[in-house]
Amino acid sequence: MAKNNNGANLGFERELWQAADALRSNMDAAEYKHVVLGLIFLKYISDAFEEQHARLDAECAQGADPEDPDEYRAVNIFWVPKEARWPNLKAAAKQPTIGKTVDNAMLAIERDNPSLKGVLPKDYAHPRLDKQRLGQLIDLIGNLLLGNEENRSRDILGRAFEYFLSQFASAEGKKGGQFYTPRCVVRVLVEMLAPYKGRVYDPCCGSGGMFVQSVEFVKAHANGNGNGGKAKADVSVFGQESNHTTWRLAKMNLAIRQIENNLGKEHADSFHQDLHPDLKADYVLANPPFNDSDWRGETLKDDKRWKYGTPPAGNANYAWVQHFIYHLAPTGMAGFVLANGSMSSNQSGEGEIRKNIIEADLVDCMVALPGQLFYSTQIPVCLWFIARDKRNSPRPRAGDGQGEGRDRRGETLFIDARKLGTLIDRVHRDLTDEDISKIADTYHAWRGKPSPLAGEGKGEGYQDIPGFCKSATLDEIRHHGHILTPGRYVGAAAIEDDGEPFEEKMARLTSELRGQMEESAKLDKLIWANLKDIGYGG
């Protein structure tokens, strides 16, 4: 059975979602999202706190102080002041003032934990939130043990948090897609770039999924497969997000996984308020807004980032591409999602910008994805992979073995993955583990290095596969007018020879066609005879 990669797969998360959603009443999913996720976050840090509190309580004779905040911070556990502890909230769940009680708890946690300042939702006392339902929600979440040591090691809360993000994205439709990139798409990017070590940058980070998957990637492959056998995710996270509520989601999403990050002190627009102007990243992973026409590009016409041409004010696609390139280290690599139009558009100078990027030999790989992967759009999208140095010289921040491979200068790999994926409901498609492996293995084999997903001996001997992948030269791309659509290069899939000689097949098919036509003629006569019997046959 194909495994669903769009969210967590825990057993209880679906039931929890259904119960929480039933308490939503008339609230919009966009508003309710923060109500639920804020409480889940609070329960998580409270569980971790209570477990450490009990441990310290048992060690009082040895000098431990269960009410010393430093005893918690020293082991990477948030300090929870008395008024914010879950037992106090649960005791007040049936009171009409429960909304104010939760708001005060959030304020107290932010006050005593500077890294969470301005992050937590604090509108539980708002009149539109039914206080009886809020109390029921607190009781529901209170029955789950999320933040104890065992569940922290299994990332129970992180996965449940991600599942809720995906469900809210689905409930919100197009609006939800602005903050959530489907897990399977993120996995393709991460498995192909293999960010073992270094600085990871996402200037439009949404709810932080790219960062989470980058860290999970290192942990999942911590067996010597490229990172020297280290289990610790040795990556530094940099990013920003223009939407304030989404920025808060990202901060919470990273906090529950104890991923240190620099997302700036507040939300900010990457084009007009670059919070990391001097950053040169080893990896850029991003899913920018598709075809954004409201990016105020007319005010940035002479920006230093536009090395390959001034992007049109009516579409930010090539502003994002050049922003990514600008922030790459000399041996850095970028993987990002764009609308399919970016591969072929010639409007408003976009074709010339794409040509300049191609002629600079920056495009390493292009992947065409199937449609229906995103909650925000039914249209198919593509993945771009940019390499600042195709010689594949070792990157100074890369893990053991990274940077080894062949010289790919003057070449670009095209992968047409539009036929992959499995429908998980009427309107949404998912890429299975096998699909992701097929794409990533192909890319790593082409680069001449073992895939992090491949077993012993894999990752060598790349071959073009008609209908799926093609390694094209710069001259071939010029021949196609600098259009990067994989379908133009991979050709049609080979038709399997069934072994039947052509002459015999034609004779058989002709005979079958004659028989079908004779049967059709008999049916026509019968229909006209029946019509004539009822007075309509003419």
Disulfide bonds with the S-S distance in Angstrom:
none
